[in-house]
Amino acid sequence: MLQLENVVLAGRYRIRSRLVTGSRSGIFLALDDVSQQLVVIKAFPRPGSAPGPPAPTVNGPDWRQTRFRLEGVWLDRVSHPYIVLRLDSGSAHDPAGCPFDYHVLEYLAGGTLAALSHAWQGLSLLKTVNLLRQAAAALTHCHALGVIHGDVVPENLLLTGDHRTVKLADFGSATGDDEPAAMDEGKFTGWLSRYAPPEARLGAGLPLSAAADVYALARTFHAALTGDPFLESQTPIQTLPPKLATQPGAEALLQVLQRATATNVTDRYPTVAAFWAEAEQAVAAMPATDAPPVMPVAIPAAAVAPIQVASDDPPAATDEADDPTVVTGAARETLCDVASPAESPSPLTTRLIGVGVVAAVVLLFIGSLVALYRLARASARAHWYGQSPPAASARPLFQVRVLRPTKAYATPTENPTPRDWLGELPAGVEADVLEISGRFYRVRPQRWGRRRSSSVNEGWVLREHMDGGL
């Protein structure tokens, strides 16, 4: 187990405490000294560095390390408002000298959907739909890019502090929709999701499709309603929670969940969008017992007093989510706007605001001209003097070591010419991997053996010449 408390990574990430401990990885809370924001450090020890029996390997590096590094690649590919953001990655050693790789992720203070639903002993139907609608949007975005998440469970849906926004996390089990199933030949049995569909458990080696995430999202939907997110089942969903089962229209919702969790993949919804459209239609036909009332344009003052505000904290005795008198935060803001109209600003205030807007527009225009001038000057230098315009430095995916002297090229090409040559890297030098293209890595080495120009800082090399790559 990595001991990283009070360690500072990359000179900026000051680790405070451990949040979660996995089988071989650790999740830590840290403070970014640069942004002064809390972040999450997800760390994984390199193969052979942890005590105990050696980790299983398949055709080279430990497959768990490979999947950990791939997680950063997937997160960058599927960037989305409802997916956890990767901020940085790197490699380091803990105080005991154990080498490890790590990802720096954004921190969400609201915990997991599993913890919230368990604390409430089951979320209301409205709350569940509002949260998982965002997860469905994130999964649809992933599938459009050819990425199957493979581990949609309530613990991997993280919440903001107000419990109104959910973000999909943990792409350690993700695969491309054209890749063999992650469980093929028993390689990744330890990563089998609790909500994995039957076709994944059979280990047939067939590519997983979007229907696998449909299955897991339906299980998550049901778990959030029941408040038992850790229940595992291999059969289609059979019942709804008692508070929903007796409502008119509940049978339609149950049929949607049963189809989404069908044993045969061909009987399931083919996409998350198709599943969610029918789920929303079924929910809309049910009585809105836990939905906020529709507010009229004008509300008498006497009607404001008895209205209460809903809270996301667990209830002490009764579940306020099912009380028709409860109003969400959005409704409360509407009431405040109606009950206390804002006063009109004075003429002087209006004039000052106008002057400020004009000044901001002028400054923005001048800034745009300066930026265009600098870009044109850099391009002219590149054209006349062969100098490359400055480029933003890319975040490294992970770090590798050069096994033997190798050449670096301007592009990832199988048949390079002398014109493509950028330089040579000596054996033993460490380099940051910035991009992957087939059999090539785009790397930024710590030092060069020879290079064509001092302005060359990056180049493409064959991954076979690297140690510790994918």
C-alpha positions as CSV (number, residue, x, y, z in Angstrom):
1,M,0.0,0.0,0.0
2,L,1.4,3.4,-1.0
3,Q,2.1,5.8,1.9
4,L,1.7,9.2,0.3
5,E,0.4,11.4,3.2
6,N,2.2,14.7,3.4
7,V,4.1,14.0,0.1
8,V,4.4,16.8,-2.5
9,L,4.1,15.6,-6.1
10,A,5.5,17.6,-9.0
11,G,6.4,20.4,-6.6
12,R,2.7,21.5,-6.3
13,Y,0.3,18.7,-5.3
14,R,0.4,18.5,-1.5
15,I,-1.3,15.3,-0.4
16,R,-3.4,15.6,2.8
17,S,-5.1,12.3,3.4
18,R,-6.3,9.0,1.9
19,L,-9.8,8.9,0.6
20,V,-10.2,5.4,-0.8
21,T,-8.0,2.3,-1.0
22,G,-8.3,-0.1,-3.9
23,S,-6.7,-3.5,-4.3
24,R,-3.5,-2.0,-5.7
25,S,-4.2,1.7,-6.2
26,G,-4.9,4.5,-3.7
27,I,-7.1,7.6,-3.9
28,F,-5.8,10.7,-2.0
29,L,-7.0,14.2,-1.3
30,A,-4.4,16.9,-2.1
31,L,-4.1,20.7,-2.4
32,D,-2.7,22.2,-5.6
33,D,-0.4,24.9,-4.4
34,V,-0.6,26.6,-7.8
35,S,-4.4,26.9,-8.2
36,Q,-5.1,26.6,-4.4
37,Q,-7.8,24.1,-5.3
38,L,-8.4,20.6,-3.8
39,V,-7.7,17.8,-6.2
40,V,-7.7,14.0,-6.2
41,I,-4.5,11.9,-6.7
42,K,-5.1,8.4,-8.0
43,A,-1.9,6.5,-7.6
44,F,-0.9,3.0,-8.8
45,P,2.4,1.2,-7.8
46,R,4.5,-0.1,-10.7
47,P,4.8,-3.9,-11.3
48,G,7.2,-5.6,-8.9
49,S,7.4,-2.6,-6.6
50,A,4.7,-3.7,-4.2
51,P,5.3,-6.4,-1.6
52,G,3.7,-9.8,-2.0
53,P,3.6,-12.3,-4.9
54,P,4.4,-10.9,-8.4
55,A,1.5,-9.5,-10.3
56,P,0.3,-11.5,-13.3
57,T,1.4,-10.2,-16.7
58,V,0.1,-10.8,-20.2
59,N,2.6,-10.2,-23.1
60,G,4.8,-7.8,-21.2
61,P,3.9,-5.1,-18.7
62,D,1.4,-5.8,-15.9
63,W,-2.0,-5.4,-17.4
64,R,-3.3,-3.5,-14.4
65,Q,-0.6,-0.8,-15.0
66,T,-1.5,-0.8,-18.7
67,R,-5.2,-0.1,-17.9
68,F,-4.2,2.5,-15.3
69,R,-2.2,4.4,-17.9
70,L,-4.9,4.0,-20.5
71,E,-7.4,5.6,-18.1
72,G,-5.6,9.0,-18.7
73,V,-5.9,8.5,-22.5
74,W,-9.6,7.7,-22.3
75,L,-10.3,10.7,-20.0
76,D,-8.7,13.1,-22.4
77,R,-10.6,11.6,-25.4
78,V,-14.0,11.8,-23.8
79,S,-13.8,15.2,-22.1
80,H,-17.3,16.3,-21.2
81,P,-19.1,18.5,-18.5
82,Y,-20.5,15.3,-16.9
83,I,-17.2,13.4,-16.8
84,V,-14.5,13.9,-14.2
85,L,-11.6,16.0,-15.6
86,R,-8.0,14.8,-15.7
87,L,-5.8,17.7,-14.7
88,D,-2.3,16.1,-14.9
89,S,-0.4,12.8,-14.8
90,G,3.1,11.7,-13.8
91,S,5.4,9.2,-12.1
92,A,7.1,9.5,-8.7
93,H,8.5,7.5,-5.7
94,D,6.9,7.3,-2.2
95,P,9.0,7.8,0.9
96,A,9.8,4.1,1.0
97,G,11.2,4.3,-2.5
98,C,8.3,2.5,-4.2
99,P,7.8,3.9,-7.8
100,F,4.3,4.6,-8.9
101,D,2.2,6.3,-11.6
102,Y,-0.5,8.8,-10.8
103,H,-3.4,10.8,-12.3
104,V,-4.5,14.2,-10.9
105,L,-8.3,14.5,-11.2
106,E,-10.8,17.2,-10.2
107,Y,-12.3,16.9,-6.7
108,L,-16.0,16.7,-6.2
109,A,-17.1,17.3,-2.6
110,G,-20.5,15.6,-2.7
111,G,-19.3,12.0,-2.4
112,T,-20.8,9.2,-4.5
113,L,-24.3,8.3,-5.6
114,A,-23.9,5.1,-3.7
115,A,-23.4,6.9,-0.4
116,L,-26.2,9.4,-1.0
117,S,-28.8,6.8,-2.0
118,H,-27.7,4.6,0.9
119,A,-28.0,7.5,3.4
120,W,-31.5,8.3,2.1
121,Q,-32.5,4.6,2.0
122,G,-33.4,5.2,-1.6
123,L,-33.7,8.5,-3.5
124,S,-36.9,9.9,-4.8
125,L,-37.9,9.1,-8.4
126,L,-37.4,12.8,-9.4
127,K,-34.0,13.0,-7.8
128,T,-32.8,9.8,-9.4
129,V,-34.0,10.9,-12.9
130,N,-32.4,14.3,-12.6
131,L,-29.0,12.9,-11.6
132,L,-28.9,9.9,-14.0
133,R,-30.1,12.0,-16.9
134,Q,-26.6,13.6,-16.7
135,A,-24.9,10.2,-16.5
136,A,-26.9,9.1,-19.6
137,A,-25.6,12.2,-21.5
138,A,-22.0,11.4,-20.5
139,L,-22.3,7.8,-21.6
140,T,-23.9,8.8,-24.9
141,H,-21.0,11.1,-25.5
142,C,-18.5,8.3,-24.8
143,H,-20.3,5.9,-27.1
144,A,-20.3,8.4,-29.9
145,L,-16.5,8.4,-29.6
146,G,-16.3,4.6,-29.6
147,V,-15.5,4.3,-25.8
148,I,-17.4,1.8,-23.6
149,H,-17.1,2.7,-19.9
150,G,-17.5,-0.9,-18.6
151,D,-17.9,-0.1,-14.9
152,V,-21.0,2.1,-14.4
153,V,-21.8,1.6,-10.8
154,P,-23.1,4.1,-8.1
155,E,-19.6,4.4,-6.6
156,N,-18.3,5.7,-9.9
157,L,-20.9,8.5,-10.1
158,L,-19.5,11.5,-8.2
159,L,-21.5,14.4,-7.0
160,T,-20.9,18.1,-6.5
161,G,-21.3,19.6,-3.1
162,D,-24.9,20.7,-3.7
163,H,-25.8,17.1,-4.9
164,R,-27.3,18.5,-8.1
165,T,-24.6,17.5,-10.6
166,V,-23.2,14.1,-11.2
167,K,-20.0,13.2,-13.1
168,L,-18.9,9.8,-14.4
169,A,-15.5,8.6,-13.1
170,D,-13.1,5.6,-13.1
171,F,-12.3,4.7,-16.7
172,G,-9.9,2.0,-15.6
173,S,-12.2,-0.7,-17.2
174,A,-13.0,1.3,-20.3
175,T,-12.4,-0.3,-23.8
176,G,-12.9,0.7,-27.4
177,D,-16.1,-0.6,-29.0
178,D,-13.9,-2.4,-31.5
179,E,-11.7,-4.1,-29.0
180,P,-12.1,-7.6,-27.5
181,A,-13.9,-7.8,-24.2
182,A,-11.7,-6.9,-21.3
183,M,-12.3,-10.2,-19.7
184,D,-11.0,-12.3,-22.7
185,E,-8.8,-15.2,-21.7
186,G,-9.1,-14.2,-18.1
187,K,-6.8,-11.2,-18.4
188,F,-8.9,-8.7,-16.6
189,T,-11.1,-10.9,-14.3
190,G,-10.2,-8.7,-11.3
191,W,-11.7,-5.7,-13.0
192,L,-15.1,-7.3,-13.7
193,S,-17.8,-4.8,-12.7
194,R,-20.5,-5.7,-10.2
195,Y,-23.0,-4.6,-12.8
196,A,-21.3,-6.3,-15.7
197,P,-23.7,-7.8,-18.3
198,P,-24.0,-11.5,-18.8
199,E,-22.1,-11.4,-22.1
200,A,-19.0,-9.9,-20.3
201,R,-19.1,-12.6,-17.6
202,L,-19.1,-15.3,-20.2
203,G,-15.7,-14.1,-21.4
204,A,-16.4,-14.9,-25.0
205,G,-13.8,-12.4,-26.3
206,L,-16.4,-10.5,-28.3
207,P,-16.3,-6.7,-28.3
208,L,-18.5,-5.0,-25.7
209,S,-21.2,-2.7,-27.1
210,A,-23.1,0.3,-25.8
211,A,-25.7,-2.3,-24.5
212,A,-23.2,-3.2,-21.8
213,D,-23.4,0.3,-20.3
214,V,-27.2,0.3,-20.8
215,Y,-27.4,-2.8,-18.6
216,A,-25.2,-1.2,-15.9
217,L,-27.0,2.2,-16.0
218,A,-30.4,0.4,-15.5
219,R,-28.9,-1.4,-12.5
220,T,-27.6,1.9,-11.1
221,F,-31.1,3.5,-11.7
222,H,-32.7,0.7,-9.7
223,A,-30.1,0.7,-7.0
224,A,-30.5,4.5,-6.4
225,L,-34.3,4.0,-6.0
226,T,-33.9,1.1,-3.5
227,G,-31.0,2.6,-1.5
228,D,-29.1,-0.7,-1.8
229,P,-26.3,0.1,-4.3
230,F,-24.2,-2.9,-3.3
231,L,-26.8,-5.6,-4.2
232,E,-25.6,-7.8,-7.1
233,S,-27.9,-9.8,-9.3
234,Q,-27.6,-11.8,-12.5
235,T,-31.3,-11.7,-13.5
236,P,-33.4,-8.9,-15.1
237,I,-34.9,-6.4,-12.6
238,Q,-38.1,-7.9,-11.3
239,T,-39.5,-5.3,-8.8
240,L,-39.6,-1.6,-8.0
241,P,-39.3,-0.2,-4.4
242,P,-42.7,-0.5,-2.5
243,K,-43.2,3.2,-2.5
244,L,-43.2,3.2,-6.4
245,A,-44.6,-0.2,-7.2
246,T,-48.2,0.7,-6.3
247,Q,-48.3,3.9,-8.2
248,P,-50.1,4.2,-11.6
249,G,-47.7,3.8,-14.4
250,A,-45.1,1.9,-12.4
251,E,-45.5,-1.2,-14.5
252,A,-44.3,0.7,-17.6
253,L,-41.2,1.9,-15.8
254,L,-40.5,-1.7,-14.6
255,Q,-40.9,-3.0,-18.2
256,V,-38.3,-0.4,-19.4
257,L,-35.8,-1.5,-16.7
258,Q,-36.5,-5.2,-17.4
259,R,-35.7,-4.7,-21.1
260,A,-32.5,-2.8,-20.3
261,T,-31.3,-5.6,-18.1
262,A,-32.3,-8.5,-20.4
263,T,-29.9,-11.5,-20.4
264,N,-29.7,-11.6,-24.2
265,V,-27.9,-8.6,-25.5
266,T,-30.1,-8.5,-28.6
267,D,-33.2,-8.1,-26.4
268,R,-31.7,-5.0,-24.8
269,Y,-31.8,-1.3,-25.8
270,P,-29.0,-0.9,-28.3
271,T,-28.1,2.6,-27.1
272,V,-28.2,4.6,-23.8
273,A,-30.2,7.3,-25.6
274,A,-33.0,4.8,-26.6
275,F,-33.1,3.4,-23.1
276,W,-33.3,6.8,-21.4
277,A,-35.9,8.2,-23.8
278,E,-38.3,5.4,-22.8
279,A,-37.4,5.7,-19.2
280,E,-38.2,9.4,-19.2
281,Q,-41.5,8.7,-21.0
282,A,-42.5,6.2,-18.4
283,V,-41.6,8.5,-15.5
284,A,-43.5,11.4,-17.1
285,A,-46.7,9.2,-17.1
286,M,-46.5,8.5,-13.4
287,P,-48.0,10.8,-10.7
288,A,-45.6,13.6,-9.8
289,T,-45.8,12.8,-6.0
290,D,-42.2,14.0,-5.4
291,A,-42.0,16.7,-8.1
292,P,-42.1,20.4,-7.2
293,P,-45.4,22.1,-7.9
294,V,-45.7,24.3,-11.0
295,M,-45.4,27.9,-9.8
296,P,-47.8,30.5,-11.3
297,V,-46.6,33.8,-12.6
298,A,-47.8,35.7,-9.5
299,I,-48.1,34.2,-6.1
300,P,-50.1,35.8,-3.2
301,A,-48.0,36.7,-0.2
302,A,-50.1,34.3,2.0
303,A,-49.1,31.4,-0.2
304,V,-45.4,31.9,0.4
305,A,-45.3,31.2,4.2
306,P,-46.1,27.4,4.4
307,I,-43.7,26.4,1.6
308,Q,-40.5,24.6,2.8
309,V,-37.2,24.1,1.0
310,A,-36.0,20.6,0.2
311,S,-32.6,19.5,1.4
312,D,-30.2,17.0,0.1
313,D,-29.1,15.9,3.6
314,P,-30.4,12.5,4.8
315,P,-33.8,12.8,6.6
316,A,-34.0,12.4,10.3
317,A,-37.4,10.7,10.6
318,T,-39.5,11.2,7.4
319,D,-38.5,11.3,3.7
320,E,-39.3,14.9,2.6
321,A,-38.6,13.9,-1.0
322,D,-42.1,12.4,-1.3
323,D,-43.9,15.4,0.3
324,P,-45.8,17.3,-2.4
325,T,-45.3,20.6,-0.4
326,V,-41.5,20.4,-0.8
327,V,-40.0,22.8,-3.3
328,T,-36.6,22.4,-4.9
329,G,-33.9,25.1,-4.8
330,A,-34.9,26.4,-8.3
331,A,-38.5,26.9,-7.1
332,R,-37.2,28.7,-4.0
333,E,-35.3,31.1,-6.2
334,T,-38.5,31.8,-8.2
335,L,-40.4,32.6,-5.0
336,C,-37.7,35.0,-3.8
337,D,-37.7,36.8,-7.1
338,V,-41.5,37.2,-7.0
339,A,-41.8,38.1,-3.3
340,S,-38.9,40.6,-3.2
341,P,-38.6,42.4,-6.6
342,A,-35.3,44.2,-7.1
343,E,-35.3,48.0,-7.0
344,S,-34.5,49.9,-10.2
345,P,-31.0,51.3,-10.3
346,S,-30.4,55.0,-10.2
347,P,-29.5,57.0,-13.4
348,L,-25.9,57.5,-12.2
349,T,-25.5,53.7,-11.6
350,T,-26.9,53.0,-15.1
351,R,-24.4,55.5,-16.6
352,L,-21.5,54.0,-14.8
353,I,-22.5,50.5,-15.9
354,G,-22.6,51.7,-19.5
355,V,-19.2,53.3,-19.3
356,G,-17.8,50.1,-17.8
357,V,-19.2,48.0,-20.6
358,V,-17.8,50.3,-23.3
359,A,-14.4,50.3,-21.6
360,A,-14.4,46.4,-21.4
361,V,-15.3,46.2,-25.2
362,V,-12.4,48.6,-26.1
363,L,-9.9,46.6,-24.0
364,L,-11.1,43.4,-25.5
365,F,-10.7,44.8,-29.0
366,I,-7.1,46.1,-28.2
367,G,-6.2,42.7,-26.7
368,S,-7.4,40.9,-29.8
369,L,-5.3,43.2,-32.0
370,V,-2.2,42.5,-29.9
371,A,-2.8,38.8,-30.0
372,L,-3.2,38.8,-33.8
373,Y,0.0,40.9,-34.1
374,R,2.0,38.4,-32.0
375,L,0.7,35.5,-34.0
376,A,1.5,37.1,-37.3
377,R,5.0,38.0,-36.1
378,A,5.6,34.4,-34.9
379,S,4.4,33.0,-38.3
380,A,6.6,35.4,-40.2
381,R,9.6,34.3,-38.2
382,A,8.8,30.7,-38.9
383,H,8.5,31.4,-42.6
384,W,11.6,33.6,-43.1
385,Y,14.0,32.2,-40.4
386,G,12.8,28.7,-40.0
387,Q,11.8,29.2,-36.4
388,S,8.8,27.4,-35.1
389,P,6.0,29.4,-33.4
390,P,5.7,28.8,-29.7
391,A,3.3,25.9,-28.8
392,A,1.6,25.2,-25.6
393,S,3.2,22.4,-23.6
394,A,1.1,19.2,-23.5
395,R,0.4,17.4,-20.3
396,P,2.3,14.1,-20.2
397,L,0.3,10.8,-20.2
398,F,3.1,8.9,-18.4
399,Q,6.9,8.5,-18.3
400,V,9.1,6.0,-20.0
401,R,12.8,5.2,-20.3
402,V,14.8,4.7,-23.5
403,L,16.1,1.1,-23.8
404,R,18.7,1.7,-26.5
405,P,19.8,4.7,-28.7
406,T,16.9,5.6,-30.9
407,K,16.1,8.2,-33.5
408,A,13.3,10.8,-33.1
409,Y,11.3,11.9,-36.1
410,A,9.0,14.8,-36.9
411,T,6.0,12.5,-37.7
412,P,5.0,8.9,-36.8
413,T,6.1,7.2,-40.1
414,E,7.1,3.6,-40.9
415,N,9.5,4.7,-43.7
416,P,11.3,7.9,-42.4
417,T,13.6,9.9,-44.6
418,P,16.6,12.0,-43.5
419,R,14.4,15.0,-43.8
420,D,12.1,13.6,-41.0
421,W,15.1,13.1,-38.6
422,L,15.0,15.4,-35.6
423,G,17.6,13.9,-33.4
424,E,18.8,10.9,-31.4
425,L,18.0,9.9,-27.8
426,P,20.7,8.0,-25.7
427,A,19.9,4.8,-23.8
428,G,18.7,5.4,-20.3
429,V,17.2,8.8,-20.7
430,E,13.7,9.4,-19.3
431,A,11.0,11.0,-21.4
432,D,7.4,12.1,-21.0
433,V,4.9,10.5,-23.4
434,L,2.6,13.2,-24.8
435,E,0.6,11.3,-27.4
436,I,0.1,7.8,-28.8
437,S,-0.3,7.0,-32.6
438,G,-0.1,3.3,-33.5
439,R,3.4,2.0,-32.8
440,F,4.8,5.4,-32.1
441,Y,5.0,7.7,-29.0
442,R,5.4,11.5,-29.1
443,V,7.9,12.1,-26.4
444,R,9.6,15.0,-24.6
445,P,13.0,13.7,-23.5
446,Q,14.9,15.1,-20.5
447,R,18.0,15.4,-22.6
448,W,19.1,14.7,-26.2
449,G,22.1,12.8,-27.6
450,R,22.0,14.8,-30.8
451,R,19.4,17.0,-32.3
452,R,19.0,19.0,-35.5
453,S,18.1,22.2,-33.8
454,S,18.1,23.6,-30.3
455,S,14.5,24.5,-30.8
456,V,13.5,20.8,-31.1
457,N,12.0,19.6,-27.8
458,E,9.7,16.8,-28.9
459,G,9.7,13.9,-31.4
460,W,8.1,10.6,-32.4
461,V,9.9,7.3,-31.5
462,L,9.0,3.7,-31.8
463,R,7.3,2.4,-28.6
464,E,9.4,-0.9,-28.8
465,H,12.5,1.1,-27.9
466,M,10.9,2.3,-24.7
467,D,10.6,0.7,-21.3
468,G,7.4,0.9,-19.3
469,G,5.1,1.9,-22.2
470,L,1.7,0.4,-23.1
